[in-house]
Structure formats: C-alpha cells, structure tokens
Amino acid sequence: MIDNLDYPVQLLQPDGARVCRTEYDRLIADLGPTEYISLYRDMVISRRIDTAAVALQRQGEIGLWAPLLGQEAAQVGSARALKPDDFAFVSYREHAVAYCRGVPPEVLTHMWRGCSHSAWDPNQFNVTNPAIVVGSQGLHATGYALGAHLDGAEIATIAYFGDGATSQGDIAEALGFAASFRAGVVFFCQNNQWAISEPVSLQSRTPISHRADGYGIPSFRVDGNDVLAVLAVTRAALAHAREGSGPTFIEAITCRMGPHTTSDDPSRYRSDTDMAEWRRRDPITRMRAFLERRGILDETADAEISTAAEDVAARLRHATLETPDPPPSTLFEHVYTGPHPLIEHEREQHREYLASFDDQEAMS
Ligand SMILES: Cc1ncc(C[n+]2csc(CCOP(=O)(O)OP(=O)(O)O)c2C)c(N)n1
C-alpha cells in the first residue's frame, strides 16, 4: 500500500473526471453523495474563513495571517481522515485542519489579534495551536506518538509542515527518532512550492518524499489539490500508524496561491504566468466539477453551502471585532507553569513603568 512513485496519486483530474486506482479507491469506498458534498462544503467554508481573515488583517483588526488559499484539499482531505482520538500538530497555516477538528471559527483569529496566548484548548479538539517555529511541531508530534504508544493507545499522530521545514534540523531529528522508535506519526508535508520566496526546486534537489527514504520511512506522493486522493492516502498512513507499524511520510503537492503571510508580496518572486497552471488545478473548482459531473450538487445544496460560508465569515468577523483587548499584564502569565523569579522581576518592572504615567499625570 505504500506508494512512493514520482507520479503522485491522483483520483480526480483537474476537470473533475474520476481516475480509478483500485488500491486507493477501496480506501474511500464508503463515500457517497453526502460525504462528497461535505468535503466540498468544508473546503468552501475554509476558503471563506481565509478570505475573511485576510480582510480583517487589511483593515488593521489582526496583526498577521498566513493564508491557506490553494491548500484546502490538502488540509481538508487529511484532517477528515483523522479519528477523534488522533492528534494533529500544526504550523501557522492549517486553519482548515483546525476547522475540521471542530475548533470554532470564531477563535481562529485570536492569536493573530494578539489577545490570547492560546486560541483554544488543544486537548479539547486534539489539534495544537499554531506553531510559528518552523518544524518544531514535528518533534512534538513524534514525542506524543511515542507516549501514546507506551500508554497502549491505538491512535495516530499527524504533523503538518511545509517543504521549507524539511530543511530544518527539527524535522530531520523527528524523522530519525520516529523511524528508530517506530513512533506512530504521519509526517504530512504540504509542498506548496515556496518557503516564503525560496522555490522548492532550490529547497530540495530530490522530490521531497524521497527524503523519507534515507530514514527508512515509507512515503507517498499525492496530488494535494485532489481532496479524494489526499483522504485515501492519509487514511492509509494513519492506519499504518494505528496498527503500530511506525511512521510514514506524505508529500502533498499543492500550491500556496496567495502570499506567504499578509506581510509578503509574492509578485516580487513569482509571476502571474507561473500561477496560471495552478489556478487551473484549483482544488475547489476540481471537486465542484466532479460533483456537477455526477449531478450531486443541485441548486439547493449549492445555495446552502454559500449561505453557511457567509455565516461563518460573519461570525468570525463579529467575534474578532468584539474580542476585548486583554490587560497588558497577561503577557507575564503562563510563561512557565509556576512562578519564576525572572518573570516576577519583569512583571514588577512593567508595573513600575505603568505607574510612572500616574506620576506624570499628578505632576501636570
Ligand atoms: C526556526 C524558524 N526559522 C525561520 C523562521 C521564519 N520563517 C517563517 S515561515 C518560513 C518558511 C517556511 O516555509 P515552509 O516550511 O515551506 O512552509 P509554508 O510557509 O510554505 O507553509 C520561515 C523561514 C521561523 N518561523 N522559524
């Protein structure tokens, strides 16, 4: 079942035609019209969350956002393969993974507005908060997977990271450790073609999935803009982890169609012509074409999905604008689990700093 062909696994062509591949078809044989619509719905809603958050950043309501535009199939397909007890360790771009795990859309902007250290309780949804330190979550996922194995829990762990992160020591260490100790972790690399301005061709002289070979980790290459193929491949990898067979590596080939973050201007390093081919492979258009070919998406379902997406965007917007600014002193909370002399010293300095304004007021 492990497939590391250079040609990625594809079950849906860009025009929505279904490609048959028996070994992968059987992994999604349980899907019917309801599930197809539901996958499409999650992708449409995820994209709408993303555009709403970008608009909030442009209006100065959040400090930063890392758009997922173009990566909806990679994220929704893989997240929908997870079982409730599995645990996902994410980077800063996996808003659709968080959404699929049940994180309320209203809290997705919390950290980016600077009003919370932690947007949600990771243990409530079995998905971590965004990790900004590139690659760090690979180590966290590996440790968690090993711990779960020692506890006898039949769960899988998945670590999401980008092509750039494969050049980080953290990912190399995680791969080595997971392979040696057969940790049940799925290394899910979204090869979105860019690490900020650095193209993947410079990042790796081999297909990214081949890097797993050096660690003795079986790998898959999948068309990351094909939600059915991603779902099938991730189900296989997660099953491998749950049955105690150790780690796997998935390279999902996709494209970040927007900027790296809202602070980036991609026109400085890639042309519109470069992006034309990727627009043709848009994951949402592709799934929609598949649904239309099968006559599954009628006007009622289409309208319901659009309304739901607008509703989620409105809730996100409203919640972001309504979130109160926390008192600045909360900066010093939760740095360590208990009191720490350095933090207490800094807290006192901060108190004195604020008090100095009271003195100035009294003098004027
Ligand atoms: C350890 C570390 N080094 C550098 C950075 C700065 N940085 C943030 S994102 C990024 C590129 C990551 O690219 P990739 O892993 O391909 O993920 P993508 O952003 O494309 O999803 C870099 C270098 C960081 N956050 N952490």
The ligand as a MOL file (V3000), in Angstrom:
LIG
                    3D

  0  0  0     0  0            999 V3000
M  V30 BEGIN CTAB
M  V30 COUNTS 26 27 0 0 0
M  V30 BEGIN ATOM
M  V30 1 C 13.0030 28.0800 13.1050 0
M  V30 2 C 12.4710 29.1530 12.1920 0
M  V30 3 N 13.2520 29.6590 11.2300 0
M  V30 4 C 12.7930 30.6220 10.4000 0
M  V30 5 C 11.5150 31.0990 10.5610 0
M  V30 6 C 10.9830 32.1610 9.6020 0
M  V30 7 N 10.0250 31.5380 8.6660 0 CHG=1
M  V30 8 C 8.7090 31.5920 8.8880 0
M  V30 9 S 7.8490 30.7590 7.7370 0
M  V30 10 C 9.2370 30.3090 6.9090 0
M  V30 11 C 9.1660 29.4850 5.6450 0
M  V30 12 C 8.5500 28.1500 5.8870 0
M  V30 13 O 8.2480 27.5300 4.6560 0
M  V30 14 P 7.5490 26.1320 4.5750 0
M  V30 15 O 8.0900 25.2290 5.6190 0
M  V30 16 O 7.6350 25.6810 3.1710 0
M  V30 17 O 6.0230 26.4040 4.9870 0
M  V30 18 P 4.9470 27.3770 4.3050 0
M  V30 19 O 5.1030 28.7090 4.9820 0
M  V30 20 O 5.2040 27.4350 2.8510 0
M  V30 21 O 3.6200 26.7930 4.6470 0
M  V30 22 C 10.3720 30.8240 7.5440 0
M  V30 23 C 11.7560 30.6300 7.0650 0
M  V30 24 C 10.7230 30.5610 11.6020 0
M  V30 25 N 9.4640 30.9760 11.8290 0
M  V30 26 N 11.2090 29.5730 12.3840 0
M  V30 END ATOM
M  V30 BEGIN BOND
M  V30 1 1 1 2
M  V30 2 1 2 3
M  V30 3 2 2 26
M  V30 4 2 3 4
M  V30 5 1 4 5
M  V30 6 1 5 6
M  V30 7 2 5 24
M  V30 8 1 6 7
M  V30 9 2 7 8
M  V30 10 1 7 22
M  V30 11 1 8 9
M  V30 12 1 9 10
M  V30 13 1 10 11
M  V30 14 2 10 22
M  V30 15 1 11 12
M  V30 16 1 12 13
M  V30 17 1 13 14
M  V30 18 2 14 15
M  V30 19 1 14 16
M  V30 20 1 14 17
M  V30 21 1 17 18
M  V30 22 2 18 19
M  V30 23 1 18 20
M  V30 24 1 18 21
M  V30 25 1 22 23
M  V30 26 1 24 25
M  V30 27 1 24 26
M  V30 END BOND
M  V30 END CTAB
M  END
